[in-house]
Amino acid sequence: MYLPKFQAQLQANDPLGGLSCTAYSTAMQIDAATLGATVPTGRQVRLQTGDTTGGLSLAQADAAAQHWHVDLDVRYRLPFDDFLHRVEALNQPAQLQGGYGPIADSPYDAGNGFRGNHDILVMPGRIVLDPLADGRYPNVYKYQGDAYPADLLERFAGKLNLEPRKGQPAQYLGTGWVYAAFVTPAKPWTATVRPLAGLDKRQFTRYFVSGSGAARIITNHEIRKTRGFQIACTRPVLVYDRGGQTKRSLVKLTKPGSVYDGFWISSRWAAQA
């Protein structure tokens, strides 16, 4: 079994590392999905979401993973037994969200007093990659490929606080349920724009998009001309127009070094392999 490279979220060069457990788990998830062929950093995943204010949702993680052509199968309130079956019997790595208290009270405590919401990557065999487990202090657990007990994972998942805002009473998910995202390599999408017969160039619309996940909004657009291109892109996503009343289906071009890298265009130009 391939194990992804461990990534620690608390790094001196990542000012958002303390808030980015989901981003770092997602980065290791992408590594696992591609068998090491693609290894983004947690910081790169975080930047891909465009969110700089707090923790990330699994939906944001899924949207970010699309940049590297990886799909996350996000499940909310999935029975824990189903989660464990997919990880153990079907060999599907999975991100698991939960409350850190049960792990803090176990030999695998890497939180140094932390007991809030957290995101970990669970590999087949229940091998856990906890982005906090960097051994930064003598009493902090350091990742070494250990398998966590199933009941510990179940209690961790059940302690996910669905109302984490300060001053609000905690609303725990409850033992026996999970918020999880399983890794499934995505079939690549490609955007193709070619001139029509008899024309030297073809027009297409470039959209400027801000925000992330379900909050993406088109802020502007421009008409561009091209002699043609065929470029990898994300899967189609629905993006709101500025008025917030209508949506357009767009894809984002992903070819580092190309003048088109990062362009948002209509999904009518895109197709899946």
N, C-alpha and C positions, 0 to 999 in steps of 0.2 A: 504493500500500500504506500502510495506517495504521501508524504507529509509536507505541508507547505512550510516555508521559512517563517519562523516565529518573528512577529513584529511587536515591539513594546510601544505603547501609546504615550508614555511619559518621557518624551525626548526633548532635550534642550533646544533643538532647532524647530520645534513645532509648538507655537504658542497656544494652539487649540487642542493639544494632545490630551489634556485632562478631561475634555468634553467629547472625545472622539473614539470611544471604545467601539462603537458601531462601525465607524470608518475603518479602523484597523482590523476588525474582524472581517469586514468585507474585503479588504485588501488580501488577507490570507485566504479568504474564500475564493477569490479570483485566481490566486496562485494554485489552489487545489483543483479548481475547475479546468485549468489549462495545463496541469501537470508541470508547472514551473516555467512554461513558455512565456507567460505574461505575469510579471510581479510588480504591480504598482505599489507605492507606499500608502500607508494610511492617510498621510497628509495629502497625497494626490487625489485619493478618493474623496476626502473632505472638500478639497477645492472644487472637485467636479460637481458637488451638490450646490455650490453657491451659498450655502448656509454657514454663517459664522457666529450664530447666537444660541448655543446650547447643544443638547444631545440630538441625535438623528433618529428618524423612524426607519423601519425596515423598508417602507415604500421609497424613501429617499435613497437608501442603500441600493435597492433594485434599479432605480433610475440611473444612479451613478455607475453601476456595474455594466450597464448597456454600452458605455463608452469603450469598454474592453471586450464587447461582444459576449458577455456572460449574463444569463438570465437567472434571477433569484425567484424561486417559487415561494412567495410569502404567504404564510398561513397564520390567521388569528384565531385564538381559542381552539386550537387543535388538541385533541386528547393526547396526553403524554405518552400513552402506550403506542399511539400511531406515530408519534415523533420518534420514539425509540425504535420502532420497527423499521422506519425508513433509514435511520442512521445505521442500525446494526444488521438488519437482514438485507436491505437493499443497497447498503454501502453508499449512502448519500450524505456527504458532509452537510452540516447545518449550523447556521447562526442561531443562538438561543438567547433570548432576553429574559432578565429576571431581576430579583432583588438580591444584593450581595450578602445579606445577613447570614444565610446558611453556610456559604463558602467562608465567610469571615470567622465562623465558629468551627471550621474544619482545619485539617492539616494543610489545606491548599490556600490558606489566606494570603492574598497578595495585596490587600487593600490598605494595610497600615491604619486601620480604624474606619475605613470606608464601609458603609452598609447600604448605599443607595442603589438605584437602577444601574444595570450593567449589561454588556453584550459579550458573549464568548463564542468561540467556534468549537463545535463538537465534531470530531472526526469518527469514522467507523472504529469500533472498539472502545468507544467513549473516551478517546484521547482528547483532552481539552487544551486548546490554545487560548489562554486568558491574557488579553493585552496588558493587564496589570502585572503579570507574573514575571518581573524582570530582576528580582532579587536585589533591588536597590538598597535595601536595608537588611541587617542580619536576620530580622524576624519576618522578612517578606519572602514568601514562597517564590522560587524560580522555576520557570517552565523546564521540564525535563521529559516530556512525553508520557506523563502519567495518565492512567485511565481513572476517571472519577466514578465513584459509586452511582448507580442509577437513581437511588433514592435521594442523593444529594442534588443531582440535576433536577429532579422533580420538585424538591422543596425550593430550590433557587428559582425555577420558572414560576412557581406559584406565588412567590413573594414580589413579583413584578408589580410596582405601584402604578396604577393607571391614572392617578391624580397626584403627580409629583410637585405641583406648584406649592410654594411656601405658604403656610397658613391654612392650607386645605387638609382635611382629614384624609388619610391614606385609603385608597381603594385597591385592594390586592386582587390579582387575577384569580388566585385560588389554586390549591393543590390539585393536580390532575389535568391542568390545562397549560398550554404553551403559546407564546408568540415566537414564531420561528421562520427562518428562510432557508430553504434547501437549494443547493447549487445544481444547476443544470446548464451545461454549455449551450449557448445560443447558436442557432444557425445564423451565419452572418447576413447582414443586409447590405445592399449596394445601391447607390444612387447613380443613375445614368442619364445624362442630358446630351443629346446629339442634335446637330443642326438638321432641319428638314431638307428634303431633296431640293437641290437647286439653291440653297442658302449657304452663305459662308459662316454665319453665326446664328445662334438661337438665343432668344430672350428667356430669362427665368427670374423669379423673384427671390431675393434674399430677405429673410426676416431677422430682425434683431430681437432677442428674447432675454428677459431678465427673470430672476427667481429660480425656483427648483421644484421638483415634484409636481404636485397638483396646483402649486401657486405660480407656475410659469405664465408670464404675460408677454405678448408681443408689444414692444415699445415703438417700433418703427419698421420700415421696409424700404427697399430700393430695387429698381429694375437693373439687372445685370445682363451682359451678353457674354456668350462663350462659344468657342470653337468646338466645344464638346469635352466631356469628362466622364469618367467612371470611377467612383470613389466610395470606399467603405463608409457606412453611416450607422447610426443607431436605429433601433426599431421605431416605428411611428409613435408619437405621443400627441395627446390633445393639449393644445395651448390656447389660452384665452386671448382674444383681441383686447385692445386697450380698454374698451368699454366694459369688458367683463361679461358681455351678454352672449357672445358667440365663441365657438372654438374652431380652430383649424388643426388639421392633422399634419404635423411636421416631422422631419427627421433632421438630425444634426450630422454634418459631414465630419469624418474623423480620419484625417490623413496628415500627420505631423509633417511640417515642411512644405506642404502645399498651400498655395494662396487661398484655397477654398476651405482649409481646415477650420472647423468651428462654425461654418455657415449653417444656418437653419433654412431649409427649403421645403416645399410641399412634398408630402409623402407620395404624391402621384408619380414622382420620378423614381421611387424606390421599390425594390423587390428583394425577397428573401431567397437565399440560395437553396 
